[in-house]
């Protein structure tokens, strides 16, 4: 959480390169770092033990959502 996508603001330019599967935020790295220091997670606190285990032990969808042992 909190990668470059979290630093996107209205009006920012974004380059989408489908063949390379890339999404680039066209803002200089100094500005991105400044924005990231102000960013904080706004989601709900996760209390479900099942969801916490899922987050911790399941690979991403791009890898097939496989339970790690």
Long-range contacts (C-beta under 8 A, 24 or more apart in sequence): 1-41, 2-36, 2-39, 2-41, 4-32, 6-35, 6-36, 6-39, 7-31, 7-32, 7-35, 7-36, 7-39, 9-35
